[in-house]
Amino acid sequence: MKLQPECIRDVLLFVENAENYTSTDDEIEAEPVWFADICAGLPQYKAEELYYTLTILEEAGFLHVGEYWEQGAMDLCCVSRLTYEGHEFLETIRPQSVWTKTVAVLKGVGSFGLEIMKDVAHDIVLAAATATLSR
């Protein structure tokens, strides 16, 4: 399956917006972001595309994903939270201007690997910050 840059960004934004922490007395509870809710919230993607993106983002250290499989089929899947790496990457690609430039560079190069995407977005933000400082 092919990793889709737009799906990566959309999943990270969705999870960040859906994360829910509540507190009562001295306890803090975190409500997971369920796979079914991600599918419902991002209907432009097929379930298998979203699941694939979740697994890649977990392997990259951007999300904590929990799964339960029974008889060869996924029974439950949820995201417990974004990791520090996930937040850092999302903050880099959050501005639409940075995202648009990142995708344009990746299309020009013909590579959409997650590590390359992360590096290109970082360099775009760094260049913008340097330009702002030199004004």
N, C-alpha and C positions, 0 to 999 in steps of 0.2 A: 504494500500500500504506500502511496505517496503522501509525504507530510506537506500540509498546506499552510503557508505562512499566515493567511487570514484566520484560519481556524485556531492556530496557536494563540494569536493575539486575542481573539474573541473568547476563547476558553479561559485564558488568564483574567481577562476583564470580568467575565461572568462569575468566576469563582471568587474574585476579590469582592465583588458587589454582593454576592450571596452569603459570604461568610457571616456567621451570626454567633455572637458571644452574649451570654446572659449571666447575671450574677444574682445570687440570693444569699444574704448574710455573708458568710466567709467562703462561699463556693462560687467558682466560675465554671460555666458549662459552655461547651462549643457544640453547635449543631452542625453536623456534616453537610456537605453539598452533595446531594444524591445524584447519581448518574441520570436517573429519569428526569430530574429537574433540569439538568444541563441539556439533555435532549429536547425537552419542551421549550427551554429558553433560547436555544440556538437551532431552530427548525430548518435553517438553510443547509445544515449538514446532516448526513446520514449517521445513524447510531454507531456504525463501525468506524467511520471517520473520527467521530468524537472520542470513541474508546481508544483508538490508535493514538490520537493526539495526547490523551491523558497518560497513556503508558509511556510515551516518549518523554513527555514533560516530567514524569516521575523519574525515569531513568536519568534525565539530565539534572535532577535535584531541584526542580522548580516547584513540585507539588508533593504532598503526601497523599497517596491513594491507597484505599483499602478495598480488597476484593474478596468475595467468597464464591467459590466455584463448587458446583455439585453435578456429578455425572457428566463432566465435560462441558457444562454450560455455566456461564456466569449467572449467579443467583442475585448477588448484591454487589454494588460498586459505589463508592463515595470518595469524595475528596475531603480530608480533614482540615487541610489548610495549605496556603501558599508557604513556601519556605523563604528564608532570607534571600537566597539566590533568585527565587521566583519574583519576589517583590522588586529586587534590584533590576532584573530584566524588564519587568513590566513598567517600572518608572522610566526606563530608557526608551521603550517603544510606545509609551502612552501618548505623547504629543502626535497628533495626526501628521504634522509636518515632518517629524523625524521618521515616522512609519512610512510615509509616502516615499521619502528619499531612500530609506533602507530597501524597500521592495524594488524600487527602480534600479538600484545598484545590483541587487541580487539577480534581477531579470537580465541585466546587462552582462553579468558574469555567467549566468546560467547555473548557479548553485544556490540551493535553498537549505543547506545544512544548518541546524540549530546553532552550532558553535560559530559558524561564519555569520549567521544572522545577528547573533549577539555582538560579535566583534565589529561588524559594519555599523550597527546602530550606535554602539559605544563611540566609534570614531566620528560619526555624524554629530553626536551630542558634544563631543570634545571639541570638534571644529567650530561648532556654533558658540560654545563657551569662550573659546580662544578669540573668535571674531568679536564677541561682545566685550571682552576685556581690553582689546586693542583699540576700541573706539575712543 
